[in-house]
């Protein structure tokens, strides 16, 4: 049943030789890896206006110079990450750059920040998409969390089906969203040019605003920088591109930057010119579309495509998180399960982990996007800063041909992103302070995982100078619950491997103990039966006490103790709930005993 459901949801397994077919073209990669950055157009302008609204609508004209500052930062990031793509064509992005040029801990800080950021990407994108839906259908507001969870499950399953398939599905909504906003911006500009929009609905640029401060403007700028999240995803996912991978990734990055700049500029200008103010129950894009088109088909087309891309923007996280987890696992800082490809050749464990973590986050924050965005922005600007700093040091150390221009580009990127990071901490410390706690914890966990793998490697490594311990003999203990075919099979196996074989029976009363001894003498008189009384009807503890005694005796004679555990295997998995699992508990405990070998002898039922 499980296998059939799995095949229905994610499809038939793919051969390893089909991996090349799972690579992305530039157009598909633009859809799957740029959806996060492009979707931020839907809330980037709104975040600026939310801050300026604390002073009043008269301050909304400041959104224009703030948007120019965001665009300057975007250009710096695009140029910087383009260099990273060509310098580190195997992917890994900020983690690999920081680790290679700044050291292990800066690399782990980048990696940890990005892992958290990709979880936030999914939570923020899905929550924002849900907001777009509830703006168009207010009656659904009370089901925000449930709708968001359903979307996460859908995207998780979509990604488990493979990179190419998810990209094929995602390409249509992404390009429809771009088309919808181009039409919205174009028609909105046309109405402005033809004088259909009253000139008094917005404050003229340059109007003096009492109460405006540099601190508030910096806060608004840092909020607007949320529109730049997701820019780094392409540099992390270079291995997903068709050859030449680096060139295709760099081209896709520039395409994404151009589209993002055009859409963000257009939406910000329309929001200013139309005098849009943020509302609790309706997004800024929804208000612009309503003013430009009215509540007609085009309005719902814009809202529908916006909701789709906001939800599907989570796919950027699903594309980048598994690859980053793979890089960290390759360096032994994350569990090795993240190195494994699933049935559809994707890194399924990373995909499932991301889906579950984002659902937990959505439930914890009750799907409220505004509470997540500041932490989301900080999580991405830390690796931004570290990667640009790392590239600057790389050019200074290596000084290849044309290094000065490359160094200045990365230095400018590092300076701007560091400035934004400082602004985020100064202006929104109350919302982002938690990163100062959980990020060191994540780095500590990374080191603990690496130490474990180092210890395991040291213990498993062959040493020619060491003489391996010789086994003089084997004492085999077989716990039995009665006289059955399962026990018979286990005893036959025990006799084939052991020098001494003991069967152990735990009796709950004296009568059952006598009956068992009598039956045993008739059935297997050549194998010694040891009975243990258990007045409290326990099975595991009496067995373990006896095994400990046998182990102590065997150790004196350099004998090994093997416990052979009989276990029947039911034909259907649900049948297991009809039987006790005492053998599982016993095996679990004994596996941690240093001097005991544990063997399970299965007996499979046919019906």
C-alpha positions as CSV (number, residue, x, y, z in Angstrom):
1,X,0.0,0.0,0.0
2,X,2.8,2.4,1.0
3,X,4.7,1.6,-2.2
4,X,1.6,2.2,-4.4
5,X,0.9,5.5,-2.7
6,X,4.5,6.6,-3.1
7,X,4.5,5.7,-6.8
8,X,1.2,7.6,-7.3
9,X,2.6,10.7,-5.6
10,X,6.1,11.0,-6.9
11,X,6.2,8.6,-9.9
12,X,8.3,5.7,-10.9
13,X,12.0,5.6,-9.9
14,X,14.6,7.0,-12.4
15,X,17.8,5.3,-13.3
16,X,21.1,7.0,-12.3
17,X,22.0,7.2,-16.0
18,X,19.0,9.6,-16.5
19,X,20.5,12.2,-14.3
20,X,21.6,14.3,-17.3
21,X,18.0,14.6,-18.3
22,X,17.1,16.2,-15.0
23,X,19.3,19.3,-15.7
24,X,17.7,22.7,-16.3
25,X,17.7,24.9,-19.3
26,X,18.0,28.7,-18.7
27,X,14.3,29.3,-19.1
28,X,13.3,26.6,-16.7
29,X,16.0,27.6,-14.3
30,X,14.8,31.2,-14.4
31,X,11.3,29.9,-13.3
32,X,12.4,27.5,-10.6
33,X,15.4,29.5,-9.1
34,X,14.2,33.1,-9.6
35,X,10.6,32.7,-8.4
36,X,11.7,33.7,-4.8
37,X,13.4,36.9,-5.9
38,X,10.7,37.8,-8.4
39,X,7.9,37.1,-6.0
40,X,9.4,39.5,-3.5
41,X,8.1,42.3,-5.8
42,X,4.7,41.5,-4.3
43,X,5.7,42.5,-0.8
44,X,9.0,44.5,-1.1
45,X,7.3,47.8,-1.8
46,X,4.7,47.1,0.9
47,X,7.4,46.6,3.5
48,X,8.8,50.1,2.7
49,X,5.3,51.7,2.9
50,X,4.6,50.0,6.2
51,X,7.5,51.8,7.8
52,X,6.8,55.1,6.2
53,X,3.2,54.9,7.2
54,X,4.2,55.4,10.9
55,X,4.9,59.0,9.9
56,X,1.9,59.4,7.6
57,X,1.0,59.1,3.9
58,X,2.8,62.4,3.4
59,X,6.1,60.5,3.7
60,X,5.3,58.0,0.9
61,X,7.3,59.9,-1.7
62,X,10.4,58.7,0.1
63,X,9.6,55.3,-1.3
64,X,11.1,56.4,-4.6
65,X,14.6,57.3,-3.4
66,X,14.6,54.2,-1.2
67,X,13.7,52.1,-4.2
68,X,16.7,53.6,-6.1
69,X,18.9,52.5,-3.2
70,X,17.5,49.0,-3.3
71,X,18.2,48.8,-7.1
72,X,21.8,50.0,-6.6
73,X,22.3,47.1,-4.1
74,X,20.7,44.7,-6.6
75,X,23.2,45.7,-9.3
76,X,26.1,45.2,-6.8
77,X,24.8,41.8,-5.8
78,X,24.2,40.6,-9.4
79,X,27.7,41.6,-10.4
80,X,29.2,40.0,-7.3
81,X,27.4,36.7,-7.6
82,X,28.1,36.5,-11.3
83,X,31.8,36.4,-10.3
84,X,31.1,33.8,-7.7
85,X,29.4,31.6,-10.3
86,X,32.4,31.6,-12.6
87,X,34.9,31.2,-9.8
88,X,33.1,28.4,-8.0
89,X,31.2,26.6,-10.8
90,X,30.4,23.5,-8.7
91,X,27.9,25.4,-6.6
92,X,27.7,25.9,-2.9
93,X,27.4,29.7,-3.1
94,X,28.1,31.7,0.0
95,X,29.0,28.6,2.1
96,X,31.8,27.4,-0.2
97,X,33.1,30.9,-0.8
98,X,33.2,31.8,2.9
99,X,34.7,28.4,3.9
100,X,37.4,28.6,1.3
101,X,38.5,32.2,1.9
102,X,37.5,33.1,5.4
103,X,37.7,29.8,7.3
104,X,35.5,27.0,8.6
105,X,33.4,29.0,11.1
106,X,32.5,31.8,8.7
107,X,31.6,29.2,6.2
108,X,29.4,27.4,8.7
109,X,27.8,30.7,9.7
110,X,27.0,31.3,6.0
111,X,25.7,27.7,5.6
112,X,23.6,27.8,8.7
113,X,22.2,31.2,7.8
114,X,21.2,30.0,4.4
115,X,19.7,26.8,5.7
116,X,17.5,28.8,8.0
117,X,16.8,31.3,5.3
118,X,15.5,28.7,2.9
119,X,13.1,27.4,5.5
120,X,12.0,31.0,6.0
121,X,11.8,31.3,2.2
122,X,9.2,28.6,2.1
123,X,7.3,29.9,5.1
124,X,7.3,33.6,3.9
125,X,6.4,32.8,0.3
126,X,3.6,30.5,1.2
127,X,2.3,32.9,3.8
128,X,2.4,35.8,1.4
129,X,0.7,33.7,-1.3
130,X,-2.0,32.9,1.2
131,X,-2.4,36.6,2.0
132,X,-2.9,37.3,-1.7
133,X,-5.7,34.7,-1.8
134,X,-7.4,36.0,1.3
135,X,-7.2,39.6,0.0
136,X,-9.3,38.5,-3.0
137,X,-11.5,36.3,-0.8
138,X,-11.7,37.8,2.7
139,X,-13.9,34.9,4.0
140,X,-10.9,32.7,3.9
141,X,-8.8,34.7,6.4
142,X,-9.6,32.3,9.3
143,X,-8.1,29.4,7.3
144,X,-4.7,31.1,6.6
145,X,-2.6,28.5,8.4
146,X,-4.4,25.5,7.0
147,X,-4.2,26.8,3.4
148,X,-0.5,27.5,3.8
149,X,0.2,24.0,5.1
150,X,-1.7,22.4,2.1
151,X,0.5,24.5,-0.3
152,X,3.7,23.4,1.4
153,X,2.7,19.7,1.1
154,X,1.8,20.2,-2.5
155,X,5.2,21.8,-3.4
156,X,7.1,19.2,-1.4
157,X,5.4,16.4,-3.4
158,X,6.1,18.3,-6.6
159,X,9.8,18.5,-5.8
160,X,10.0,14.9,-4.8
161,X,8.9,14.1,-8.4
162,X,12.2,15.6,-9.7
163,X,13.8,18.9,-10.7
164,X,12.7,18.9,-14.4
165,X,9.1,18.0,-13.6
166,X,8.7,20.7,-11.0
167,X,10.4,23.2,-13.3
168,X,8.0,22.3,-16.1
169,X,5.0,22.9,-13.8
170,X,6.4,26.1,-12.3
171,X,7.5,27.8,-15.5
172,X,3.9,28.7,-16.5
173,X,2.8,30.5,-13.3
174,X,6.1,32.4,-13.0
175,X,5.9,33.7,-16.6
176,X,2.2,34.4,-16.2
177,X,3.0,36.5,-13.1
178,X,5.7,38.4,-15.0
179,X,3.2,39.0,-17.9
180,X,0.5,40.1,-15.4
181,X,2.7,42.7,-13.7
182,X,4.0,44.0,-17.0
183,X,0.4,44.5,-18.2
184,X,-0.4,46.1,-14.8
185,X,2.5,48.4,-14.9
186,X,2.1,49.2,-18.6
187,X,-1.6,50.0,-18.2
188,X,-1.1,51.9,-15.0
189,X,1.6,54.0,-16.7
190,X,-0.8,54.6,-19.6
191,X,-3.5,55.9,-17.3
192,X,-1.0,58.2,-15.7
193,X,0.3,59.5,-19.0
194,X,-3.3,60.2,-20.3
195,X,-4.3,62.0,-17.2
196,X,-6.8,59.5,-15.9
197,X,-5.2,59.4,-12.4
198,X,-5.8,62.6,-10.3
199,X,-2.6,64.4,-9.5
200,X,-3.6,65.1,-5.9
201,X,-3.8,61.5,-4.7
202,X,0.0,61.5,-3.9
203,X,2.4,63.8,-2.1
204,X,4.8,65.7,-4.5
205,X,8.4,64.5,-4.4
206,X,10.4,66.8,-2.1
207,X,7.6,67.7,0.2
208,X,8.8,68.5,3.7
209,X,7.8,65.9,6.2
210,X,7.8,66.6,9.9
211,X,8.9,63.7,12.1
212,X,10.9,62.0,9.4
213,X,14.3,60.8,10.7
214,X,17.4,59.1,9.2
215,X,16.7,56.2,11.5
216,X,13.2,55.7,10.0
217,X,14.5,56.0,6.4
218,X,17.2,53.4,7.1
219,X,14.6,51.2,8.6
220,X,12.4,51.6,5.5
221,X,15.4,50.8,3.3
222,X,16.2,47.7,5.2
223,X,12.6,46.6,4.9
224,X,12.7,47.2,1.1
225,X,15.8,45.0,0.9
226,X,13.5,42.0,1.5
227,X,12.9,42.3,-2.3
228,X,16.5,41.0,-2.8
229,X,16.1,37.7,-1.0
230,X,16.6,34.8,-3.3
231,X,19.3,36.5,-5.4
232,X,21.9,34.0,-4.2
233,X,19.9,30.9,-5.0
234,X,21.3,30.5,-8.6
235,X,24.9,30.4,-7.3
236,X,24.0,27.6,-4.9
237,X,22.3,25.5,-7.6
238,X,24.8,25.6,-10.5
239,X,25.0,21.8,-10.7
240,X,21.3,21.8,-11.7
241,X,22.0,23.6,-15.0
242,X,22.7,22.0,-18.4
243,X,26.3,22.4,-19.7
244,X,28.0,24.8,-19.9
245,X,26.5,25.1,-16.4
246,X,28.4,28.2,-15.2
247,X,27.7,30.2,-18.3
248,X,24.0,29.3,-18.2
249,X,23.8,30.1,-14.5
250,X,25.4,33.5,-15.0
251,X,23.0,34.4,-17.9
252,X,20.0,33.3,-15.8
253,X,21.2,35.5,-12.9
254,X,21.4,38.6,-15.2
255,X,18.0,37.8,-16.7
256,X,16.5,37.5,-13.2
257,X,18.2,40.8,-12.1
258,X,16.8,42.7,-15.1
259,X,13.2,41.4,-14.6
260,X,13.3,42.0,-10.8
261,X,14.6,45.6,-11.3
262,X,11.9,46.4,-13.8
263,X,9.0,45.0,-11.8
264,X,10.1,46.4,-8.5
265,X,10.6,49.9,-9.9
266,X,7.2,49.8,-11.7
267,X,5.2,48.6,-8.7
268,X,6.9,51.1,-6.3
269,X,6.2,54.0,-8.7
270,X,2.5,53.0,-9.2
271,X,2.0,52.6,-5.5
272,X,3.4,56.2,-5.0
273,X,1.5,57.8,-7.9
274,X,-1.8,56.1,-7.1
275,X,-1.5,57.1,-3.4
276,X,-1.6,53.5,-2.2
277,X,-1.4,53.0,1.6
278,X,-0.9,49.5,3.2
279,X,-3.9,47.8,4.7
280,X,-4.2,44.9,7.1
281,X,-6.6,43.0,5.0
282,X,-5.5,43.9,1.4
283,X,-2.0,43.8,-0.1
284,X,-0.5,46.8,-2.0
285,X,-0.5,44.9,-5.3
286,X,-4.2,44.1,-4.9
287,X,-5.0,47.8,-4.3
288,X,-2.9,48.8,-7.4
289,X,-4.7,46.3,-9.5
290,X,-8.1,47.3,-8.2
291,X,-7.3,51.0,-9.0
292,X,-5.9,50.3,-12.4
293,X,-8.4,47.7,-13.7
294,X,-11.3,47.7,-11.3
295,X,-12.5,44.4,-9.8
296,X,-12.7,42.7,-13.2
297,X,-11.1,39.7,-14.9
298,X,-7.7,41.5,-15.0
299,X,-7.7,42.2,-11.3
300,X,-8.3,38.5,-10.5
301,X,-5.7,37.5,-13.1
302,X,-3.1,39.7,-11.3
303,X,-4.2,38.4,-7.9
304,X,-4.3,34.8,-9.1
305,X,-0.8,34.9,-10.6
306,X,0.6,36.8,-7.7
307,X,-0.8,34.2,-5.3
308,X,0.6,31.4,-7.4
309,X,4.1,32.8,-7.6
310,X,4.2,33.7,-4.0
311,X,3.3,30.2,-3.1
312,X,5.5,28.6,-5.8
313,X,8.4,31.0,-4.9
314,X,8.9,28.5,-2.0
315,X,10.3,26.2,-4.7
316,X,13.5,28.3,-4.8
317,X,14.1,27.0,-1.2
318,X,13.3,23.5,-2.3
319,X,15.9,23.8,-5.1
320,X,18.7,25.3,-3.1
321,X,18.3,23.8,0.4
322,X,19.0,20.2,-0.7
323,X,22.1,21.2,-2.6
324,X,23.4,23.3,0.3
325,X,22.7,20.4,2.7
326,X,24.6,18.1,0.3
327,X,27.6,20.4,0.4
328,X,27.6,20.5,4.2
329,X,27.1,16.8,4.4
330,X,30.0,16.2,2.0
331,X,32.2,18.2,4.5
332,X,30.7,16.0,7.3
333,X,28.8,18.9,9.0
334,X,25.4,17.4,8.3
335,X,24.1,13.8,8.4
336,X,25.1,11.6,5.5
337,X,21.5,11.0,4.6
338,X,21.6,14.4,2.8
339,X,24.1,12.9,0.3
340,X,21.6,10.3,-1.0
341,X,19.5,10.8,-4.1
342,X,15.9,9.6,-4.0
343,X,13.9,7.6,-6.5
344,X,13.5,10.6,-8.8
345,X,17.2,11.6,-8.5
346,X,16.6,14.6,-6.3
347,X,18.0,14.9,-2.7
348,X,14.7,13.7,-1.2
349,X,15.8,13.9,2.5
350,X,16.7,17.6,2.1
351,X,13.3,18.2,0.4
352,X,11.3,16.4,3.1
353,X,13.3,18.1,5.9
354,X,12.6,21.6,4.4
355,X,8.9,20.8,4.0
356,X,8.5,19.7,7.6
357,X,10.6,22.6,9.0
358,X,8.6,25.2,7.1
359,X,5.3,23.7,8.3
360,X,6.4,24.0,11.9
361,X,7.4,27.6,11.3
362,X,4.1,28.5,9.7
363,X,2.2,27.0,12.6
364,X,4.5,28.7,15.2
365,X,4.0,32.2,13.6
366,X,0.4,31.5,12.6
367,X,1.1,32.4,9.0
368,X,1.8,36.0,9.7
369,X,4.3,37.1,7.0
370,X,5.3,40.4,8.5
371,X,6.7,38.7,11.6
372,X,9.0,36.5,9.4
373,X,10.3,38.9,6.8
374,X,12.8,40.8,9.1
375,X,14.4,37.5,10.2
376,X,14.3,36.3,6.6
377,X,16.2,39.4,5.4
378,X,18.9,39.1,8.2
379,X,19.3,35.4,7.4
380,X,20.2,36.2,3.8
381,X,22.4,39.3,4.3
382,X,24.8,37.5,6.6
383,X,25.9,35.2,3.9
384,X,25.7,38.0,1.4
385,X,28.3,39.9,3.4
386,X,30.5,37.0,4.2
387,X,30.6,35.7,0.6
388,X,31.5,39.2,-0.8
389,X,34.2,39.7,1.8
390,X,35.6,36.2,1.0
391,X,35.8,37.0,-2.7
392,X,37.5,40.3,-1.9
393,X,40.2,38.6,0.1
394,X,40.5,35.9,-2.7
395,X,41.3,38.5,-5.3
396,X,43.8,40.3,-3.0
397,X,45.6,37.1,-2.3
398,X,45.7,35.6,-5.7
399,X,45.8,38.7,-7.9
400,X,44.9,37.1,-11.3
401,X,44.6,39.0,-14.5
402,X,42.0,41.8,-14.1
403,X,41.8,41.3,-10.3
404,X,41.5,44.9,-9.4
405,X,38.1,45.4,-11.1
406,X,36.8,42.1,-9.7
407,X,38.1,43.0,-6.2
408,X,36.4,46.4,-6.3
409,X,33.1,44.9,-7.4
410,X,33.1,42.4,-4.5
411,X,34.4,45.0,-2.1
412,X,31.5,47.3,-3.0
413,X,29.1,44.4,-2.6
414,X,30.5,43.6,0.8
415,X,30.4,47.2,2.0
416,X,26.8,47.7,0.9
417,X,25.5,44.4,2.3
418,X,27.3,44.9,5.6
419,X,25.7,48.4,5.8
420,X,22.3,46.8,5.2
421,X,23.0,44.1,7.8
422,X,23.9,46.7,10.4
423,X,20.8,48.7,9.6
424,X,18.6,45.6,10.0
425,X,20.1,44.9,13.4
426,X,19.8,48.5,14.6
427,X,16.3,49.1,13.3
428,X,14.7,45.7,13.9
429,X,16.6,44.2,16.7
430,X,13.4,43.3,18.6
431,X,12.4,41.1,15.6
432,X,15.8,39.6,14.7
433,X,17.6,39.1,18.0
434,X,16.8,35.4,18.0
435,X,19.4,34.8,15.2
436,X,22.2,35.7,17.6
437,X,21.1,32.7,19.7
438,X,20.1,30.0,17.2
439,X,22.9,30.7,14.7
440,X,25.7,29.8,17.2
441,X,23.7,26.8,18.2
442,X,23.5,25.6,14.6
443,X,27.3,26.1,14.2
444,X,27.9,24.2,17.4
445,X,25.7,21.3,16.1
446,X,27.7,21.4,12.8
447,X,30.9,20.9,14.8
448,X,29.4,18.1,16.9
449,X,28.4,16.3,13.8
450,X,31.8,16.7,12.3
451,X,33.5,15.5,15.5
452,X,31.3,12.4,15.5
453,X,32.2,11.5,11.9
454,X,35.9,12.1,12.7
455,X,35.6,9.8,15.8
456,X,33.9,7.2,13.7
457,X,36.5,7.4,11.0
458,X,39.3,7.0,13.5
459,X,37.7,4.0,15.1
460,X,37.0,2.3,11.7
461,X,40.3,3.0,10.1
462,X,42.6,-0.1,9.7
463,X,45.8,0.1,11.6
464,X,48.5,-2.4,10.5
465,X,50.4,-2.0,13.8
466,X,47.4,-3.2,15.9
467,X,46.8,-6.9,16.4
468,X,43.1,-7.7,16.0
469,X,41.4,-9.6,19.0
470,X,41.0,-13.3,18.4
471,X,37.8,-15.1,19.2
472,X,38.4,-18.3,21.0
473,X,34.8,-19.5,21.0
474,X,31.2,-18.4,20.8
475,X,28.5,-18.8,23.4
476,X,25.0,-18.4,21.9
477,X,22.0,-17.4,23.9
478,X,18.5,-17.9,22.4
479,X,15.5,-16.4,24.2
480,X,12.5,-18.6,23.7
481,X,8.8,-18.0,24.4
482,X,7.6,-21.5,23.7
483,X,8.2,-24.4,21.4
484,X,7.4,-23.2,17.8
485,X,8.8,-23.3,14.3
486,X,10.3,-19.9,14.9
487,X,12.3,-21.1,17.9
488,X,13.3,-24.3,16.1
489,X,14.8,-22.3,13.2
490,X,16.7,-20.0,15.6
491,X,18.1,-23.0,17.5
492,X,19.3,-24.7,14.3
493,X,21.1,-21.5,13.3
494,X,22.6,-21.1,16.8
495,X,24.0,-24.6,16.7
496,X,25.6,-23.9,13.4
497,X,27.6,-20.9,14.7
498,X,28.1,-21.6,18.4
499,X,30.3,-23.7,20.6
500,X,27.9,-23.6,23.5
501,X,24.2,-22.9,23.0
502,X,21.7,-21.9,25.8
503,X,18.0,-21.5,25.4
504,X,16.5,-19.1,27.9
505,X,12.9,-19.1,29.0
506,X,11.3,-16.5,31.3
507,X,8.5,-18.0,33.4
508,X,5.8,-15.8,35.1
509,X,5.0,-18.6,37.6
510,X,6.3,-21.8,39.0
511,X,3.8,-24.0,37.1
512,X,4.6,-22.7,33.7
513,X,8.3,-23.1,34.5
514,X,7.8,-26.8,35.3
515,X,5.7,-27.4,32.2
516,X,8.3,-25.8,29.9
517,X,11.1,-27.9,31.3
518,X,9.1,-31.1,30.8
519,X,8.3,-30.2,27.2
520,X,11.8,-29.2,26.5
521,X,13.3,-32.5,27.7
522,X,11.1,-34.3,25.3
523,X,11.8,-31.9,22.4
524,X,15.5,-30.7,22.6
525,X,17.2,-32.6,25.4
526,X,20.7,-32.0,23.8
527,X,20.3,-28.2,24.2
528,X,20.4,-26.7,27.7
529,X,17.4,-24.8,28.8
530,X,17.9,-22.1,31.4
531,X,14.7,-20.8,33.1
532,X,14.3,-17.5,34.8
533,X,11.5,-16.6,37.1
534,X,9.8,-13.2,36.7
535,X,7.3,-12.6,39.5
536,X,6.4,-9.2,37.9
537,X,5.8,-10.7,34.4
538,X,8.7,-8.7,32.9
539,X,10.6,-10.3,30.0
540,X,13.4,-7.9,29.1
541,X,15.1,-7.3,32.5
542,X,15.4,-10.9,33.6
543,X,16.9,-11.8,30.2
544,X,19.4,-9.0,30.3
545,X,20.5,-9.9,33.9
546,X,21.1,-13.5,32.7
547,X,22.9,-12.4,29.6
548,X,25.1,-10.1,31.7
549,X,26.1,-13.1,33.9
550,X,26.9,-15.3,30.8
551,X,28.9,-12.4,29.3
552,X,31.0,-12.1,32.5
553,X,31.8,-15.8,32.5
554,X,32.5,-15.9,28.8
555,X,34.9,-12.9,29.1
556,X,37.1,-14.8,31.5
557,X,37.6,-17.5,28.8
558,X,37.9,-15.1,25.8
559,X,34.6,-16.3,24.5
560,X,32.2,-14.1,22.5
561,X,28.5,-13.9,23.5
562,X,26.0,-13.9,20.7
563,X,22.3,-13.5,21.4
564,X,20.1,-15.0,18.6
565,X,16.6,-13.4,18.8
566,X,13.8,-15.3,17.1
567,X,11.4,-13.0,15.3
568,X,8.5,-13.7,13.0
569,X,7.7,-11.4,10.1
570,X,4.0,-10.8,9.4
571,X,2.8,-10.9,5.7
572,X,1.1,-7.5,6.1
573,X,2.7,-4.6,8.1
574,X,-0.5,-3.7,9.9
575,X,-0.5,-7.2,11.5
576,X,2.4,-6.1,13.7
577,X,0.1,-4.1,15.9
578,X,-1.6,-7.4,16.8
579,X,1.7,-8.8,18.4
580,X,3.9,-7.6,21.2
581,X,7.3,-6.2,20.2
582,X,9.4,-7.6,23.1
583,X,12.1,-8.9,20.6
584,X,12.5,-5.3,19.3
585,X,13.0,-3.9,22.8
586,X,15.5,-6.6,23.7
587,X,17.5,-6.1,20.5
588,X,17.5,-2.3,20.9
589,X,19.0,-2.6,24.4
590,X,21.6,-5.3,23.5
591,X,22.9,-3.4,20.5
592,X,24.5,-0.9,22.9
593,X,26.3,-3.6,25.0
594,X,30.0,-3.7,24.1
595,X,30.6,-7.4,24.5
596,X,27.5,-8.9,22.9
597,X,26.7,-9.7,19.3
598,X,23.0,-9.5,18.4
599,X,21.5,-11.6,15.5
600,X,17.9,-11.7,14.4
601,X,16.6,-14.9,12.8
602,X,13.4,-14.0,10.9
603,X,10.6,-16.4,10.3
604,X,8.3,-15.1,7.6
605,X,4.6,-15.9,7.6
606,X,2.9,-16.8,4.3
607,X,-0.6,-15.6,5.2
